[in-house]
Amino acid sequence: MIISEFICEDCETEMVKTDVNDVKYPFFIHQMKQIIYKKDA
C-alpha cells in the first residue's frame, strides 16, 4: 500500500525492478504522483 492506495504485488515487483532508464519508469513516477497529490488535494 502507498498511503491508502492498494498496489498489486505484480505491479509493485515491476516498479521495483524497473531501471530509471527504462521507458516505463516515467509512467510509474506519474502514477505515484497521482496517488500522492490526490491525498494532498
PDB file of all heavy atoms in Angstrom:
ATOM      1  N   MET A   1       0.840  -1.180   0.000  1.00  0.00           N
ATOM      2  CA  MET A   1       0.000   0.000   0.000  1.00  0.00           C
ATOM      3  C   MET A   1       0.882   1.239   0.000  1.00  0.00           C
ATOM      4  O   MET A   1       1.901   1.269   0.657  1.00  0.00           O
ATOM      5  CB  MET A   1      -0.922   0.018   1.210  1.00  0.00           C
ATOM      6  CG  MET A   1      -1.960  -1.074   1.162  1.00  0.00           C
ATOM      7  SD  MET A   1      -3.429  -0.785   2.145  1.00  0.00           S
ATOM      8  CE  MET A   1      -4.078   0.696   1.500  1.00  0.00           C
ATOM      9  N   ILE A   2       0.465   2.205  -0.768  1.00  0.00           N
ATOM     10  CA  ILE A   2       1.103   3.520  -0.785  1.00  0.00           C
ATOM     11  C   ILE A   2       0.053   4.486  -0.271  1.00  0.00           C
ATOM     12  O   ILE A   2      -1.028   4.599  -0.860  1.00  0.00           O
ATOM     13  CB  ILE A   2       1.537   3.926  -2.201  1.00  0.00           C
ATOM     14  CG1 ILE A   2       2.483   2.906  -2.822  1.00  0.00           C
ATOM     15  CG2 ILE A   2       2.148   5.319  -2.201  1.00  0.00           C
ATOM     16  CD1 ILE A   2       3.839   2.821  -2.171  1.00  0.00           C
ATOM     17  N   ILE A   3       0.358   5.146   0.820  1.00  0.00           N
ATOM     18  CA  ILE A   3      -0.609   5.978   1.536  1.00  0.00           C
ATOM     19  C   ILE A   3      -1.810   5.065   1.828  1.00  0.00           C
ATOM     20  O   ILE A   3      -1.679   4.172   2.629  1.00  0.00           O
ATOM     21  CB  ILE A   3      -0.943   7.281   0.775  1.00  0.00           C
ATOM     22  CG1 ILE A   3       0.368   8.070   0.546  1.00  0.00           C
ATOM     23  CG2 ILE A   3      -1.962   8.104   1.550  1.00  0.00           C
ATOM     24  CD1 ILE A   3       0.210   9.349  -0.206  1.00  0.00           C
ATOM     25  N   SER A   4      -2.942   5.246   1.179  1.00  0.00           N
ATOM     26  CA  SER A   4      -4.058   4.325   1.411  1.00  0.00           C
ATOM     27  C   SER A   4      -4.508   3.641   0.127  1.00  0.00           C
ATOM     28  O   SER A   4      -5.592   3.085   0.058  1.00  0.00           O
ATOM     29  CB  SER A   4      -5.239   5.085   2.028  1.00  0.00           C
ATOM     30  OG  SER A   4      -5.704   6.054   1.121  1.00  0.00           O
ATOM     31  N   GLU A   5      -3.659   3.683  -0.888  1.00  0.00           N
ATOM     32  CA  GLU A   5      -3.989   3.062  -2.172  1.00  0.00           C
ATOM     33  C   GLU A   5      -3.289   1.711  -2.283  1.00  0.00           C
ATOM     34  O   GLU A   5      -2.111   1.574  -1.978  1.00  0.00           O
ATOM     35  CB  GLU A   5      -3.543   3.947  -3.336  1.00  0.00           C
ATOM     36  CG  GLU A   5      -4.211   5.308  -3.368  1.00  0.00           C
ATOM     37  CD  GLU A   5      -5.687   5.231  -3.692  1.00  0.00           C
ATOM     38  OE1 GLU A   5      -6.086   4.376  -4.509  1.00  0.00           O
ATOM     39  OE2 GLU A   5      -6.444   6.026  -3.121  1.00  0.00           O
ATOM     40  N   PHE A   6      -4.041   0.724  -2.742  1.00  0.00           N
ATOM     41  CA  PHE A   6      -3.502  -0.617  -2.912  1.00  0.00           C
ATOM     42  C   PHE A   6      -2.767  -0.727  -4.238  1.00  0.00           C
ATOM     43  O   PHE A   6      -3.262  -0.281  -5.269  1.00  0.00           O
ATOM     44  CB  PHE A   6      -4.637  -1.643  -2.874  1.00  0.00           C
ATOM     45  CG  PHE A   6      -4.174  -3.048  -3.129  1.00  0.00           C
ATOM     46  CD1 PHE A   6      -3.509  -3.754  -2.149  1.00  0.00           C
ATOM     47  CD2 PHE A   6      -4.401  -3.649  -4.346  1.00  0.00           C
ATOM     48  CE1 PHE A   6      -3.077  -5.048  -2.383  1.00  0.00           C
ATOM     49  CE2 PHE A   6      -3.972  -4.944  -4.589  1.00  0.00           C
ATOM     50  CZ  PHE A   6      -3.312  -5.648  -3.604  1.00  0.00           C
ATOM     51  N   ILE A   7      -1.592  -1.315  -4.211  1.00  0.00           N
ATOM     52  CA  ILE A   7      -0.831  -1.630  -5.422  1.00  0.00           C
ATOM     53  C   ILE A   7      -0.635  -3.139  -5.416  1.00  0.00           C
ATOM     54  O   ILE A   7      -0.103  -3.693  -4.452  1.00  0.00           O
ATOM     55  CB  ILE A   7       0.533  -0.908  -5.449  1.00  0.00           C
ATOM     56  CG1 ILE A   7       0.314   0.594  -5.452  1.00  0.00           C
ATOM     57  CG2 ILE A   7       1.359  -1.332  -6.649  1.00  0.00           C
ATOM     58  CD1 ILE A   7       1.572   1.409  -5.367  1.00  0.00           C
ATOM     59  N   CYS A   8      -1.063  -3.788  -6.502  1.00  0.00           N
ATOM     60  CA  CYS A   8      -0.953  -5.251  -6.531  1.00  0.00           C
ATOM     61  C   CYS A   8       0.522  -5.675  -6.483  1.00  0.00           C
ATOM     62  O   CYS A   8       1.424  -4.926  -6.840  1.00  0.00           O
ATOM     63  CB  CYS A   8      -1.659  -5.824  -7.751  1.00  0.00           C
ATOM     64  SG  CYS A   8      -0.802  -5.571  -9.310  1.00  0.00           S
ATOM     65  N   GLU A   9       0.718  -6.888  -6.056  1.00  0.00           N
ATOM     66  CA  GLU A   9       2.074  -7.418  -5.895  1.00  0.00           C
ATOM     67  C   GLU A   9       2.849  -7.439  -7.208  1.00  0.00           C
ATOM     68  O   GLU A   9       4.040  -7.118  -7.237  1.00  0.00           O
ATOM     69  CB  GLU A   9       2.008  -8.822  -5.289  1.00  0.00           C
ATOM     70  CG  GLU A   9       3.355  -9.337  -4.844  1.00  0.00           C
ATOM     71  CD  GLU A   9       3.220 -10.655  -4.094  1.00  0.00           C
ATOM     72  OE1 GLU A   9       2.253 -10.824  -3.319  1.00  0.00           O
ATOM     73  OE2 GLU A   9       4.100 -11.499  -4.299  1.00  0.00           O
ATOM     74  N   ASP A  10       2.184  -7.796  -8.306  1.00  0.00           N
ATOM     75  CA  ASP A  10       2.861  -7.830  -9.610  1.00  0.00           C
ATOM     76  C   ASP A  10       3.324  -6.431 -10.020  1.00  0.00           C
ATOM     77  O   ASP A  10       4.433  -6.253 -10.528  1.00  0.00           O
ATOM     78  CB  ASP A  10       1.944  -8.403 -10.686  1.00  0.00           C
ATOM     79  CG  ASP A  10       1.677  -9.886 -10.498  1.00  0.00           C
ATOM     80  OD1 ASP A  10       2.475 -10.560  -9.817  1.00  0.00           O
ATOM     81  OD2 ASP A  10       0.667 -10.368 -11.055  1.00  0.00           O
ATOM     82  N   CYS A  11       2.468  -5.438  -9.797  1.00  0.00           N
ATOM     83  CA  CYS A  11       2.832  -4.055 -10.148  1.00  0.00           C
ATOM     84  C   CYS A  11       3.977  -3.555  -9.276  1.00  0.00           C
ATOM     85  O   CYS A  11       4.899  -2.906  -9.766  1.00  0.00           O
ATOM     86  CB  CYS A  11       1.629  -3.126 -10.006  1.00  0.00           C
ATOM     87  SG  CYS A  11       0.309  -3.489 -11.180  1.00  0.00           S
ATOM     88  N   GLU A  12       3.895  -3.851  -8.001  1.00  0.00           N
ATOM     89  CA  GLU A  12       4.959  -3.444  -7.091  1.00  0.00           C
ATOM     90  C   GLU A  12       6.298  -4.045  -7.522  1.00  0.00           C
ATOM     91  O   GLU A  12       7.321  -3.357  -7.578  1.00  0.00           O
ATOM     92  CB  GLU A  12       4.635  -3.877  -5.669  1.00  0.00           C
ATOM     93  CG  GLU A  12       5.721  -3.519  -4.688  1.00  0.00           C
ATOM     94  CD  GLU A  12       5.449  -4.043  -3.291  1.00  0.00           C
ATOM     95  OE1 GLU A  12       4.405  -4.690  -3.065  1.00  0.00           O
ATOM     96  OE2 GLU A  12       6.314  -3.817  -2.426  1.00  0.00           O
ATOM     97  N   THR A  13       6.291  -5.323  -7.854  1.00  0.00           N
ATOM     98  CA  THR A  13       7.505  -6.001  -8.289  1.00  0.00           C
ATOM     99  C   THR A  13       8.053  -5.362  -9.552  1.00  0.00           C
ATOM    100  O   THR A  13       9.256  -5.110  -9.660  1.00  0.00           O
ATOM    101  CB  THR A  13       7.227  -7.494  -8.536  1.00  0.00           C
ATOM    102  OG1 THR A  13       6.763  -8.078  -7.320  1.00  0.00           O
ATOM    103  CG2 THR A  13       8.476  -8.212  -9.007  1.00  0.00           C
ATOM    104  N   GLU A  14       7.173  -5.070 -10.505  1.00  0.00           N
ATOM    105  CA  GLU A  14       7.620  -4.450 -11.750  1.00  0.00           C
ATOM    106  C   GLU A  14       8.206  -3.056 -11.494  1.00  0.00           C
ATOM    107  O   GLU A  14       9.240  -2.698 -12.046  1.00  0.00           O
ATOM    108  CB  GLU A  14       6.475  -4.357 -12.743  1.00  0.00           C
ATOM    109  CG  GLU A  14       6.924  -3.868 -14.108  1.00  0.00           C
ATOM    110  CD  GLU A  14       5.824  -3.882 -15.142  1.00  0.00           C
ATOM    111  OE1 GLU A  14       4.697  -4.303 -14.835  1.00  0.00           O
ATOM    112  OE2 GLU A  14       6.108  -3.464 -16.274  1.00  0.00           O
ATOM    113  N   MET A  15       7.566  -2.283 -10.623  1.00  0.00           N
ATOM    114  CA  MET A  15       8.073  -0.939 -10.320  1.00  0.00           C
ATOM    115  C   MET A  15       9.454  -1.002  -9.681  1.00  0.00           C
ATOM    116  O   MET A  15      10.349  -0.246 -10.050  1.00  0.00           O
ATOM    117  CB  MET A  15       7.116  -0.201  -9.383  1.00  0.00           C
ATOM    118  CG  MET A  15       5.868   0.234 -10.069  1.00  0.00           C
ATOM    119  SD  MET A  15       4.727   1.264  -9.123  1.00  0.00           S
ATOM    120  CE  MET A  15       5.087   0.971  -7.444  1.00  0.00           C
ATOM    121  N   VAL A  16       9.618  -1.908  -8.741  1.00  0.00           N
ATOM    122  CA  VAL A  16      10.885  -2.022  -8.025  1.00  0.00           C
ATOM    123  C   VAL A  16      12.020  -2.468  -8.951  1.00  0.00           C
ATOM    124  O   VAL A  16      13.155  -2.008  -8.817  1.00  0.00           O
ATOM    125  CB  VAL A  16      10.734  -2.995  -6.833  1.00  0.00           C
ATOM    126  CG1 VAL A  16      12.080  -3.328  -6.225  1.00  0.00           C
ATOM    127  CG2 VAL A  16       9.801  -2.398  -5.801  1.00  0.00           C
ATOM    128  N   LYS A  17      11.702  -3.316  -9.914  1.00  0.00           N
ATOM    129  CA  LYS A  17      12.728  -3.845 -10.810  1.00  0.00           C
ATOM    130  C   LYS A  17      12.971  -2.976 -12.046  1.00  0.00           C
ATOM    131  O   LYS A  17      13.889  -3.245 -12.807  1.00  0.00           O
ATOM    132  CB  LYS A  17      12.348  -5.251 -11.258  1.00  0.00           C
ATOM    133  CG  LYS A  17      12.416  -6.248 -10.128  1.00  0.00           C
ATOM    134  CD  LYS A  17      12.101  -7.636 -10.587  1.00  0.00           C
ATOM    135  CE  LYS A  17      12.264  -8.612  -9.435  1.00  0.00           C
ATOM    136  NZ  LYS A  17      12.077  -9.985  -9.866  1.00  0.00           N
ATOM    137  N   THR A  18      12.172  -1.942 -12.249  1.00  0.00           N
ATOM    138  CA  THR A  18      12.311  -1.104 -13.427  1.00  0.00           C
ATOM    139  C   THR A  18      13.492  -0.151 -13.264  1.00  0.00           C
ATOM    140  O   THR A  18      13.577   0.597 -12.294  1.00  0.00           O
ATOM    141  CB  THR A  18      11.018  -0.293 -13.679  1.00  0.00           C
ATOM    142  OG1 THR A  18       9.954  -1.212 -13.879  1.00  0.00           O
ATOM    143  CG2 THR A  18      11.152   0.593 -14.895  1.00  0.00           C
ATOM    144  N   ASP A  19      14.388  -0.188 -14.216  1.00  0.00           N
ATOM    145  CA  ASP A  19      15.543   0.700 -14.216  1.00  0.00           C
ATOM    146  C   ASP A  19      15.098   2.128 -14.544  1.00  0.00           C
ATOM    147  O   ASP A  19      14.134   2.330 -15.287  1.00  0.00           O
ATOM    148  CB  ASP A  19      16.546   0.218 -15.272  1.00  0.00           C
ATOM    149  CG  ASP A  19      17.839   0.994 -15.223  1.00  0.00           C
ATOM    150  OD1 ASP A  19      18.722   0.617 -14.438  1.00  0.00           O
ATOM    151  OD2 ASP A  19      17.953   2.002 -15.956  1.00  0.00           O
ATOM    152  N   VAL A  20      15.803   3.106 -13.998  1.00  0.00           N
ATOM    153  CA  VAL A  20      15.432   4.509 -14.242  1.00  0.00           C
ATOM    154  C   VAL A  20      15.544   4.895 -15.711  1.00  0.00           C
ATOM    155  O   VAL A  20      14.930   5.873 -16.138  1.00  0.00           O
ATOM    156  CB  VAL A  20      16.247   5.489 -13.378  1.00  0.00           C
ATOM    157  CG1 VAL A  20      15.953   5.276 -11.905  1.00  0.00           C
ATOM    158  CG2 VAL A  20      17.727   5.380 -13.659  1.00  0.00           C
ATOM    159  N   ASN A  21      16.278   4.153 -16.492  1.00  0.00           N
ATOM    160  CA  ASN A  21      16.410   4.440 -17.922  1.00  0.00           C
ATOM    161  C   ASN A  21      15.363   3.725 -18.776  1.00  0.00           C
ATOM    162  O   ASN A  21      15.310   3.929 -19.981  1.00  0.00           O
ATOM    163  CB  ASN A  21      17.813   4.062 -18.413  1.00  0.00           C
ATOM    164  CG  ASN A  21      18.872   4.911 -17.751  1.00  0.00           C
ATOM    165  OD1 ASN A  21      18.712   6.119 -17.624  1.00  0.00           O
ATOM    166  ND2 ASN A  21      19.944   4.287 -17.299  1.00  0.00           N
ATOM    167  N   ASP A  22      14.558   2.906 -18.147  1.00  0.00           N
ATOM    168  CA  ASP A  22      13.502   2.175 -18.857  1.00  0.00           C
ATOM    169  C   ASP A  22      12.386   3.147 -19.252  1.00  0.00           C
ATOM    170  O   ASP A  22      12.084   4.081 -18.518  1.00  0.00           O
ATOM    171  CB  ASP A  22      12.949   1.087 -17.934  1.00  0.00           C
ATOM    172  CG  ASP A  22      12.057   0.105 -18.660  1.00  0.00           C
ATOM    173  OD1 ASP A  22      11.043   0.547 -19.235  1.00  0.00           O
ATOM    174  OD2 ASP A  22      12.364  -1.097 -18.645  1.00  0.00           O
ATOM    175  N   VAL A  23      11.771   2.898 -20.400  1.00  0.00           N
ATOM    176  CA  VAL A  23      10.700   3.784 -20.875  1.00  0.00           C
ATOM    177  C   VAL A  23       9.477   3.746 -19.956  1.00  0.00           C
ATOM    178  O   VAL A  23       8.681   4.696 -19.947  1.00  0.00           O
ATOM    179  CB  VAL A  23      10.287   3.469 -22.332  1.00  0.00           C
ATOM    180  CG1 VAL A  23      11.432   3.741 -23.280  1.00  0.00           C
ATOM    181  CG2 VAL A  23       9.784   2.048 -22.473  1.00  0.00           C
ATOM    182  N   LYS A  24       9.309   2.694 -19.167  1.00  0.00           N
ATOM    183  CA  LYS A  24       8.177   2.593 -18.247  1.00  0.00           C
ATOM    184  C   LYS A  24       8.369   3.419 -16.979  1.00  0.00           C
ATOM    185  O   LYS A  24       7.403   3.714 -16.279  1.00  0.00           O
ATOM    186  CB  LYS A  24       7.933   1.139 -17.845  1.00  0.00           C
ATOM    187  CG  LYS A  24       7.413   0.279 -18.963  1.00  0.00           C
ATOM    188  CD  LYS A  24       7.108  -1.102 -18.459  1.00  0.00           C
ATOM    189  CE  LYS A  24       8.359  -1.933 -18.522  1.00  0.00           C
ATOM    190  NZ  LYS A  24       8.183  -3.308 -18.102  1.00  0.00           N
ATOM    191  N   TYR A  25       9.594   3.777 -16.675  1.00  0.00           N
ATOM    192  CA  TYR A  25       9.889   4.485 -15.431  1.00  0.00           C
ATOM    193  C   TYR A  25       9.083   5.783 -15.275  1.00  0.00           C
ATOM    194  O   TYR A  25       8.461   5.991 -14.224  1.00  0.00           O
ATOM    195  CB  TYR A  25      11.396   4.742 -15.315  1.00  0.00           C
ATOM    196  CG  TYR A  25      11.811   5.277 -13.975  1.00  0.00           C
ATOM    197  CD1 TYR A  25      11.947   4.423 -12.883  1.00  0.00           C
ATOM    198  CD2 TYR A  25      12.079   6.629 -13.792  1.00  0.00           C
ATOM    199  CE1 TYR A  25      12.329   4.902 -11.649  1.00  0.00           C
ATOM    200  CE2 TYR A  25      12.459   7.114 -12.558  1.00  0.00           C
ATOM    201  CZ  TYR A  25      12.583   6.254 -11.491  1.00  0.00           C
ATOM    202  OH  TYR A  25      12.955   6.743 -10.266  1.00  0.00           O
ATOM    203  N   PRO A  26       9.037   6.658 -16.284  1.00  0.00           N
ATOM    204  CA  PRO A  26       8.238   7.885 -16.136  1.00  0.00           C
ATOM    205  C   PRO A  26       6.758   7.599 -15.881  1.00  0.00           C
ATOM    206  O   PRO A  26       6.094   8.341 -15.146  1.00  0.00           O
ATOM    207  CB  PRO A  26       8.436   8.618 -17.464  1.00  0.00           C
ATOM    208  CG  PRO A  26       9.703   8.087 -18.015  1.00  0.00           C
ATOM    209  CD  PRO A  26       9.781   6.652 -17.551  1.00  0.00           C
ATOM    210  N   PHE A  27       6.239   6.526 -16.459  1.00  0.00           N
ATOM    211  CA  PHE A  27       4.852   6.149 -16.213  1.00  0.00           C
ATOM    212  C   PHE A  27       4.636   5.839 -14.739  1.00  0.00           C
ATOM    213  O   PHE A  27       3.671   6.308 -14.121  1.00  0.00           O
ATOM    214  CB  PHE A  27       4.462   4.941 -17.064  1.00  0.00           C
ATOM    215  CG  PHE A  27       3.135   4.351 -16.687  1.00  0.00           C
ATOM    216  CD1 PHE A  27       1.964   4.974 -17.079  1.00  0.00           C
ATOM    217  CD2 PHE A  27       3.066   3.192 -15.934  1.00  0.00           C
ATOM    218  CE1 PHE A  27       0.728   4.440 -16.720  1.00  0.00           C
ATOM    219  CE2 PHE A  27       1.841   2.653 -15.570  1.00  0.00           C
ATOM    220  CZ  PHE A  27       0.673   3.284 -15.958  1.00  0.00           C
ATOM    221  N   PHE A  28       5.539   5.057 -14.152  1.00  0.00           N
ATOM    222  CA  PHE A  28       5.410   4.713 -12.737  1.00  0.00           C
ATOM    223  C   PHE A  28       5.513   5.954 -11.858  1.00  0.00           C
ATOM    224  O   PHE A  28       4.767   6.101 -10.889  1.00  0.00           O
ATOM    225  CB  PHE A  28       6.465   3.684 -12.325  1.00  0.00           C
ATOM    226  CG  PHE A  28       6.232   2.320 -12.912  1.00  0.00           C
ATOM    227  CD1 PHE A  28       7.275   1.611 -13.469  1.00  0.00           C
ATOM    228  CD2 PHE A  28       4.978   1.740 -12.898  1.00  0.00           C
ATOM    229  CE1 PHE A  28       7.068   0.351 -14.009  1.00  0.00           C
ATOM    230  CE2 PHE A  28       4.756   0.483 -13.437  1.00  0.00           C
ATOM    231  CZ  PHE A  28       5.809  -0.218 -13.988  1.00  0.00           C
ATOM    232  N   ILE A  29       6.411   6.850 -12.191  1.00  0.00           N
ATOM    233  CA  ILE A  29       6.544   8.095 -11.432  1.00  0.00           C
ATOM    234  C   ILE A  29       5.247   8.897 -11.506  1.00  0.00           C
ATOM    235  O   ILE A  29       4.749   9.399 -10.494  1.00  0.00           O
ATOM    236  CB  ILE A  29       7.730   8.941 -11.959  1.00  0.00           C
ATOM    237  CG1 ILE A  29       9.055   8.209 -11.716  1.00  0.00           C
ATOM    238  CG2 ILE A  29       7.742  10.336 -11.324  1.00  0.00           C
ATOM    239  CD1 ILE A  29       9.365   7.956 -10.264  1.00  0.00           C
ATOM    240  N   HIS A  30       4.690   8.994 -12.699  1.00  0.00           N
ATOM    241  CA  HIS A  30       3.434   9.726 -12.874  1.00  0.00           C
ATOM    242  C   HIS A  30       2.317   9.103 -12.027  1.00  0.00           C
ATOM    243  O   HIS A  30       1.560   9.819 -11.362  1.00  0.00           O
ATOM    244  CB  HIS A  30       3.037   9.729 -14.355  1.00  0.00           C
ATOM    245  CG  HIS A  30       1.709  10.350 -14.601  1.00  0.00           C
ATOM    246  ND1 HIS A  30       1.515  11.712 -14.553  1.00  0.00           N
ATOM    247  CD2 HIS A  30       0.505   9.798 -14.874  1.00  0.00           C
ATOM    248  CE1 HIS A  30       0.242  11.963 -14.785  1.00  0.00           C
ATOM    249  NE2 HIS A  30      -0.390  10.820 -14.991  1.00  0.00           N
ATOM    250  N   GLN A  31       2.225   7.792 -12.040  1.00  0.00           N
ATOM    251  CA  GLN A  31       1.181   7.112 -11.279  1.00  0.00           C
ATOM    252  C   GLN A  31       1.360   7.338  -9.776  1.00  0.00           C
ATOM    253  O   GLN A  31       0.388   7.535  -9.048  1.00  0.00           O
ATOM    254  CB  GLN A  31       1.171   5.615 -11.592  1.00  0.00           C
ATOM    255  CG  GLN A  31       0.782   5.292 -13.018  1.00  0.00           C
ATOM    256  CD  GLN A  31      -0.593   5.823 -13.374  1.00  0.00           C
ATOM    257  OE1 GLN A  31      -0.717   6.812 -14.075  1.00  0.00           O
ATOM    258  NE2 GLN A  31      -1.621   5.180 -12.896  1.00  0.00           N
ATOM    259  N   MET A  32       2.588   7.306  -9.308  1.00  0.00           N
ATOM    260  CA  MET A  32       2.852   7.544  -7.890  1.00  0.00           C
ATOM    261  C   MET A  32       2.481   8.972  -7.504  1.00  0.00           C
ATOM    262  O   MET A  32       1.915   9.214  -6.437  1.00  0.00           O
ATOM    263  CB  MET A  32       4.326   7.273  -7.564  1.00  0.00           C
ATOM    264  CG  MET A  32       4.746   5.842  -7.787  1.00  0.00           C
ATOM    265  SD  MET A  32       3.885   4.677  -6.739  1.00  0.00           S
ATOM    266  CE  MET A  32       4.605   5.077  -5.178  1.00  0.00           C
ATOM    267  N   LYS A  33       2.771   9.916  -8.375  1.00  0.00           N
ATOM    268  CA  LYS A  33       2.398  11.309  -8.112  1.00  0.00           C
ATOM    269  C   LYS A  33       0.889  11.461  -8.023  1.00  0.00           C
ATOM    270  O   LYS A  33       0.385  12.236  -7.211  1.00  0.00           O
ATOM    271  CB  LYS A  33       2.957  12.231  -9.190  1.00  0.00           C
ATOM    272  CG  LYS A  33       4.439  12.467  -9.063  1.00  0.00           C
ATOM    273  CD  LYS A  33       4.918  13.411 -10.149  1.00  0.00           C
ATOM    274  CE  LYS A  33       6.405  13.658 -10.049  1.00  0.00           C
ATOM    275  NZ  LYS A  33       6.881  14.540 -11.115  1.00  0.00           N
ATOM    276  N   GLN A  34       0.152  10.709  -8.852  1.00  0.00           N
ATOM    277  CA  GLN A  34      -1.309  10.766  -8.820  1.00  0.00           C
ATOM    278  C   GLN A  34      -1.818  10.366  -7.431  1.00  0.00           C
ATOM    279  O   GLN A  34      -2.736  10.972  -6.907  1.00  0.00           O
ATOM    280  CB  GLN A  34      -1.919   9.838  -9.875  1.00  0.00           C
ATOM    281  CG  GLN A  34      -1.595  10.217 -11.300  1.00  0.00           C
ATOM    282  CD  GLN A  34      -2.261  11.517 -11.699  1.00  0.00           C
ATOM    283  OE1 GLN A  34      -1.711  12.592 -11.530  1.00  0.00           O
ATOM    284  NE2 GLN A  34      -3.452  11.403 -12.200  1.00  0.00           N
ATOM    285  N   ILE A  35      -1.218   9.351  -6.855  1.00  0.00           N
ATOM    286  CA  ILE A  35      -1.617   8.896  -5.515  1.00  0.00           C
ATOM    287  C   ILE A  35      -1.286   9.964  -4.482  1.00  0.00           C
ATOM    288  O   ILE A  35      -2.124  10.327  -3.653  1.00  0.00           O
ATOM    289  CB  ILE A  35      -0.916   7.565  -5.164  1.00  0.00           C
ATOM    290  CG1 ILE A  35      -1.418   6.447  -6.055  1.00  0.00           C
ATOM    291  CG2 ILE A  35      -1.119   7.221  -3.680  1.00  0.00           C
ATOM    292  CD1 ILE A  35      -0.638   5.144  -5.933  1.00  0.00           C
ATOM    293  N   ILE A  36      -0.079  10.491  -4.521  1.00  0.00           N
ATOM    294  CA  ILE A  36       0.361  11.466  -3.524  1.00  0.00           C
ATOM    295  C   ILE A  36      -0.443  12.753  -3.624  1.00  0.00           C
ATOM    296  O   ILE A  36      -0.942  13.252  -2.613  1.00  0.00           O
ATOM    297  CB  ILE A  36       1.870  11.737  -3.692  1.00  0.00           C
ATOM    298  CG1 ILE A  36       2.661  10.481  -3.315  1.00  0.00           C
ATOM    299  CG2 ILE A  36       2.291  12.922  -2.829  1.00  0.00           C
ATOM    300  CD1 ILE A  36       4.118  10.526  -3.699  1.00  0.00           C
ATOM    301  N   TYR A  37      -0.591  13.294  -4.810  1.00  0.00           N
ATOM    302  CA  TYR A  37      -1.269  14.572  -4.956  1.00  0.00           C
ATOM    303  C   TYR A  37      -2.764  14.461  -4.728  1.00  0.00           C
ATOM    304  O   TYR A  37      -3.392  15.418  -4.283  1.00  0.00           O
ATOM    305  CB  TYR A  37      -0.983  15.203  -6.323  1.00  0.00           C
ATOM    306  CG  TYR A  37       0.470  15.633  -6.444  1.00  0.00           C
ATOM    307  CD1 TYR A  37       1.217  15.310  -7.562  1.00  0.00           C
ATOM    308  CD2 TYR A  37       1.101  16.344  -5.430  1.00  0.00           C
ATOM    309  CE1 TYR A  37       2.550  15.691  -7.682  1.00  0.00           C
ATOM    310  CE2 TYR A  37       2.417  16.718  -5.525  1.00  0.00           C
ATOM    311  CZ  TYR A  37       3.148  16.402  -6.660  1.00  0.00           C
ATOM    312  OH  TYR A  37       4.451  16.785  -6.756  1.00  0.00           O
ATOM    313  N   LYS A  38      -3.348  13.305  -4.985  1.00  0.00           N
ATOM    314  CA  LYS A  38      -4.768  13.110  -4.710  1.00  0.00           C
ATOM    315  C   LYS A  38      -5.027  13.227  -3.218  1.00  0.00           C
ATOM    316  O   LYS A  38      -6.018  13.792  -2.778  1.00  0.00           O
ATOM    317  CB  LYS A  38      -5.218  11.750  -5.214  1.00  0.00           C
ATOM    318  CG  LYS A  38      -6.715  11.510  -4.992  1.00  0.00           C
ATOM    319  CD  LYS A  38      -7.182  10.242  -5.668  1.00  0.00           C
ATOM    320  CE  LYS A  38      -6.863   9.064  -4.791  1.00  0.00           C
ATOM    321  NZ  LYS A  38      -7.468   7.814  -5.287  1.00  0.00           N
ATOM    322  N   LYS A  39      -4.109  12.745  -2.409  1.00  0.00           N
ATOM    323  CA  LYS A  39      -4.269  12.786  -0.952  1.00  0.00           C
ATOM    324  C   LYS A  39      -4.043  14.183  -0.388  1.00  0.00           C
ATOM    325  O   LYS A  39      -4.565  14.512   0.645  1.00  0.00           O
ATOM    326  CB  LYS A  39      -3.301  11.796  -0.290  1.00  0.00           C
ATOM    327  CG  LYS A  39      -3.571  10.369  -0.673  1.00  0.00           C
ATOM    328  CD  LYS A  39      -4.976   9.970  -0.285  1.00  0.00           C
ATOM    329  CE  LYS A  39      -5.308   8.575  -0.781  1.00  0.00           C
ATOM    330  NZ  LYS A  39      -6.694   8.220  -0.606  1.00  0.00           N
ATOM    331  N   ASP A  40      -3.244  15.008  -1.069  1.00  0.00           N
ATOM    332  CA  ASP A  40      -2.950  16.351  -0.582  1.00  0.00           C
ATOM    333  C   ASP A  40      -3.963  17.384  -1.063  1.00  0.00           C
ATOM    334  O   ASP A  40      -3.943  18.514  -0.611  1.00  0.00           O
ATOM    335  CB  ASP A  40      -1.550  16.790  -1.030  1.00  0.00           C
ATOM    336  CG  ASP A  40      -0.466  16.021  -0.303  1.00  0.00           C
ATOM    337  OD1 ASP A  40      -0.748  15.465   0.781  1.00  0.00           O
ATOM    338  OD2 ASP A  40       0.667  15.968  -0.820  1.00  0.00           O
ATOM    339  N   ALA A  41      -4.833  17.001  -1.995  1.00  0.00           N
ATOM    340  CA  ALA A  41      -5.767  17.957  -2.594  1.00  0.00           C
ATOM    341  C   ALA A  41      -6.826  18.414  -1.615  1.00  0.00           C
ATOM    342  O   ALA A  41      -7.128  17.872  -0.641  1.00  0.00           O
ATOM    343  CB  ALA A  41      -6.422  17.353  -3.828  1.00  0.00           C
TER     344      ALA A  41
END
